[in-house]
Amino acid sequence: MPRSIPDSSRGGEFIRAKKIICRACRETNMFNLDKLESLKGRGLVDSAFVNIKKWLTSEEYAEFHPEIQVLIEAGNVTELNEAFYKIIPFGTGGRRGKMGAGTNRINIRTIAESAQGVANYLMECFNPTEARARGVVITYDVRHNSAKFAKVAAQVFVANGFKVYFYNGVRSTPQISFTIRYKKAIAGAMISASHNPPSDNGIKVYWDAGEQVVSPHDGKIIEKVNGVSRIEFSDFDQAVNDGKIEILGEEIDEAYQATVAKLSLGNYRDVHIVFTPLHGCASTSFLPILRRAGFSRLDAVESQMPFDPDFSAVANHIPNPEVPISLDAATKQAAESGADVAVASDPDADRIGVVSREKLSNNNYIFLNGNQIGVLLFDYIVKQRKAAGTLPSRGVLIKTIVTTDLLAKIAEANNLDVITDLPVGFKYIANAMNTRLAGREFVFGTEESHGYLYGDYCRDKDGAVAALLICEYAALLKQQGRTLFEQLEFIKKEYGYFREILQAIYFSGMDGMDKMLKIMSELRVDLPTEIDGVKVVEVFDQSKPYGGFLDNALVFYLNAEKTIRVVARPSGTEPKIKFYAAVGKPVGLDKSEAEYQTIKKECDELVARILEAMVSKAEQISAGGQRFEILG
C-alpha cells in the first residue's frame, strides 16, 4: 500500500507508523527548508520553492521526503525546478512524463490526485448514483510502476463509491476503450506513457463512450485535480473480496479479440509475417487476433517478446513505431527469412509500424511511415467494400489536419465525405465519430502518427485491427504479384503524388516551454508572407474559433488548392515543437514512369525546402533547441 496517501480504513496502526516516519524526518526537513531557502539565490524559482515546501512539510508526502532531501543536499537546482515548477498537465495523450518526486512528475501522488479529480468530476457531470454503479475500467501496460499506479487509481475510485473493473494483467489501450463500451462503464483509466522513454509513465482518462477526454472535460478535470485537498483511499484486496473491484480476464479478452477478428475483409492468408511487440503488450492483442484470423506464417522477434519496461532489445530503448530504428530487429529478421511484411506495435499496442518488402523479386525492405500505412489501409477498405457492395453511400473518412491529403483524394473519388479539420490527436477523431457523423457511417479514422481505426467497437486507435487489415492486403497483393510498397506507388500515380515530412525541435531546461511558445507568439505577430520563396496564400490559426476544437497550431497554405502546406504545432506537455510540411500534385495513370519520377522529384525537393525554411525561421526566434530526425 502506498504510504503517501491517508487511509482511515486501516485504522490506528497505519497512522501511528506514518507519524513515526514523519517525526524521524521532521528535524531533517527543518534543516532542508533552510537549505531550500538558500537555493533561491542559485536559481530555484518561486513556484518550485512553494511546491517543494508544501511537500516537505506535509505528512501525506512523507514517502517522497528522502528523494527530495537528496536533491536539496546536492543543490540540484535544475532537477528541483523541473520536478516542481508546475503541476503536470493534461496533453494530447493524457498526463504523462518522467517518474519521480514532484508536482511535474508521475508518481503515486499525481496518479492518486488524477483519480480523485476524475472521481469528483464524474459525480458532477453525471448522476452520482448511476456513475458509481456503472463503474470505471482500469488497466495498465508494461512500464515501471504501471501495476502499482493502476492499483492506486482503483483504490481511489473504490473509496469514492465507484465500481471498478480491473484487468488481471497488462492489456492494450484499445481494449480499455472496448471494455468501457462492453461493460457500459462511465469512464476508464489506462496507466501508460505510450511510446515514451523507459523513465516515463502516465495516465490516460476515458469517458463513457470509450473516447479519451477532450475539451472542456480535460481542463475541468485538471481544475478538480488542482483543487484536491483530500484523497479517499481504500484497501485493494478487501475491495476485491467485497466485490467492489471486479477482476477482468479471459471473458473480455475473448469478446474483444472475436470482435476485431470479425472485421476481416477477405480470406487472404498466404503471407509471411514477422511480428514484434517491442516488449509491450501487443502479444495480448495483435498476436492472438492474427492467429485467430488464420495467419499461420507468423514469426515473432523472440528477443523483443518478453514484457520489459526498459525495452532492452529495442534500438536506443525507443519503442516507437514512428522511428525506423525501432523496427531494425524486425527488418533484419524479415530479410533473413524472406518475409513479406513486418509489423510492430508501441508498448500499449494502439499504434502500428510496418516494413514492406520492396518487390517480390528482391530482398530489400522499406519502412512505411504513418501516412503511407493509412493510405494503404484506406485503399484496401474502400476496394474490398466496394467490391462487396457494402461501401456506404453516406460514408465518412475522418483524419487530422496534418495527415496526408492523399486520403481525401481517395475518399472524394469514391463519393465519401471527409472530416479533415481536426487537431493533432486521435481523441478528436473519436469525438467526431460521436458528434459529427449526422446520420452518416464511419468508414475509417487515421492520423499520421501511426494511429488507425476501422469498425465501431471502440473509440481509440487500435494497432490490432490495422495489423489484421494490412496483413490481409499484403497477402492479396502477393497473389497479384505485388507488394505493399509497389501498391503504394500505384495509388500515388492514380490519385496524385503526396509527400509529407516532419521535424521536431526540443528545448531542454525549465525555460524550454517559454522558448517553444515564443516561436508561436512571434509567428502570430509577424505572419510569414512566404516560405522559401513560395507565397503564403492563406493562414489557418487553430487557436481562434472556427467551429471545431481549438489548438495551438498555425497552418500555412502555399497554394490555392491547399495541397502545399506547413504546420507549426507545439506540444502541450513538453518543450517540443513539431513542423509538418506537405506537398501534393496530380499525376494520372496515363503518365509515363519518367514523368512520374519527375513529379516525385519536384515534390520531394519542395517539401524538404519549405520544411527547412520553417524550422530555420523558428530557430532564429528561439535558438538552442535540439533538432530531431526528419520523419517521413
Sequence and secondary structure as in RCSB ss.txt:
>XXXX:A:sequence
MPRSIPDSSRGGEFIRAKKIICRACRETNMFNLDKLESLKGRGLVDSAFVNIKKWLTSEEYAEFHPEIQVLIEAG
NVTELNEAFYKIIPFGTGGRRGKMGAGTNRINIRTIAESAQGVANYLMECFNPTEARARGVVITYDVRHNSAKFA
KVAAQVFVANGFKVYFYNGVRSTPQISFTIRYKKAIAGAMISASHNPPSDNGIKVYWDAGEQVVSPHDGKIIEKV
NGVSRIEFSDFDQAVNDGKIEILGEEIDEAYQATVAKLSLGNYRDVHIVFTPLHGCASTSFLPILRRAGFSRLDA
VESQMPFDPDFSAVANHIPNPEVPISLDAATKQAAESGADVAVASDPDADRIGVVSREKLSNNNYIFLNGNQIGV
LLFDYIVKQRKAAGTLPSRGVLIKTIVTTDLLAKIAEANNLDVITDLPVGFKYIANAMNTRLAGREFVFGTEESH
GYLYGDYCRDKDGAVAALLICEYAALLKQQGRTLFEQLEFIKKEYGYFREILQAIYFSGMDGMDKMLKIMSELRV
DLPTEIDGVKVVEVFDQSKPYGGFLDNALVFYLNAEKTIRVVARPSGTEPKIKFYAAVGKPVGLDKSEAEYQTIK
KECDELVARILEAMVSKAEQISAGGQRFEILG
>XXXX:A:secstr
  TTS  GGGHHHHHHHHHHHHHHHHHHHHHHHHHHHHHGGGT  HHHHHHHHHHHH GGGGGGHHHHHHHHHTT
 HHHHHHHHSS    BTTBEEEEBSSSTTSBSHHHHHHHHHHHHHHHHHHS HHHHHHH EEEEE SSTTHHHHH
HHHHHHHHHTT  EEEESS   HHHHHHHHHHHT SEEEEE  TTS TTEEEEEEE TTSBB  TTHHHHHHHHH
HT        HHHHHHTTSEEEE HHHHHHHHHHHHTT  S      EEEE TTSGGGGTHHHHHHHHT   EEE
 GGG S  TT TTSGGG   TTSGGGGHHHHHHHHHHT SEEEEE TTSSBEEEEEES TTS  EEEE HHHHHH
HHHHHHHHHHHHHT S TTEEEEEETTS THHHHHHHHTT EEEEEE SSHHHHHHHHHHS TT EEEEEEETTT
EEE SSS BS  HHHHHHHHHHHHHHHHHTT  HHHHHHHHHHHH EEEEEEEEEE  STTHHHHHHHHHHHHHH
T  SEETTEE  EEEETTS SSS   S EEEE STTS EEEEEEE SSSSEEEEEEEEEE   TTS HHHHHHHH
HHHHHHHHHHHHHHHHHHHHHS S EE   B 
